[in-house]
Amino acid sequence: MSEAQLTPAPVAVQSGRFEDRRHYEEGLASPSRERRQFSNSHESLSPDAQELARAIDQYKLVHRRRFITYEEMLSVVTALGYHK
């Protein structure tokens, strides 16, 4: 291999402000919409699972968390009154 093949091509760096090149279609995910760990629709769940899903969503909103740990999920479950 020649040295030209091993050397990466120079990358043009644009100075100035950041240009956001992502495109968002109406009705699809946008920067203003919060991403969720689980689906946004709880309609297909049982009533108990819907209650848990709403409690987890509320926990994430209050604590500004996109994803929660098992410990956090356990705290939500116990706050709902479930115990071993």
HUQUI-V492775 format. One record per pair of residues at least 12 apart in sequence whose ideal C-beta (glycine too) atoms are under 10 Angstrom apart, sorted by sequence separation. I is the first residue (numbers start at 1). J is the second residue. D is the distance in whole Angstrom. If there is no record, write none. Layout:
i = {I/I}
j = {J/J}
d = {D/D}
This chain:
i = {41/42/56/60/40/59/39/59/38/42/56/59/60/36/40/56/59/38/55/58/37/38/57/36/37/56/59/36/52/55/56/38/55/34/37/36/52/55/56/52/55/34/54/34/37/52/37/38/51/34/36/37/38/52/35/36/37/34/35/48/48}
j = {53/54/68/72/53/72/53/73/53/57/72/75/76/53/57/73/76/56/73/76/56/57/76/56/57/76/79/57/73/76/77/60/77/57/60/60/76/79/80/77/80/60/80/61/65/80/66/67/80/64/66/67/68/82/66/67/68/66/67/80/82}
d = {9/7/7/9/10/7/9/8/6/9/9/8/9/10/9/7/5/7/10/8/8/8/10/9/9/5/8/7/9/5/9/10/8/10/7/8/7/7/10/7/6/9/10/8/9/7/7/10/7/10/8/5/10/9/6/9/7/8/9/9/9}
